Amino acid sequence: MTHNLPDKNPIIIIDNYFSSISLFEYLKRKSIYAIGRVRDNRSGLSKVIDDKKMKRGDFDNQISNQGIYFFKWKDNRPVYFLCNCHGDDTCVVERKLTQRWY
């Protein structure tokens, strides 16, 4: 699916159904950058902080020898991401609650 990408060094977003360490390593070798959610039960993922030790807004990350970042961010539930194009900079994102009018 990535053979005919028009740009050099494109960035693609991948659904958690398809995300895996091996796919992100392959794409990085082909100079295709990718980011996407990943299921926590995929093989090859690094160990991160246990859910019980995290509170909302906490995150942890690990990096593989091939430069694949694995992020865990805790909201109401933990969310897991893989990325092969991220630097080591971090930023703060504030969560805003909205009221729903039914």
Buried (B, 14 or more C-beta within 10 A) or exposed (E): EEEEEEEEEEEBEBEBEEBBBEBBBBBBEEEBBBBBBBEBEBEEBBEBBEEEEBEEEEBBBEBBEEEBBBBBBBEEEBBBBBBBBBEEEEEEEEEEEEEEEE
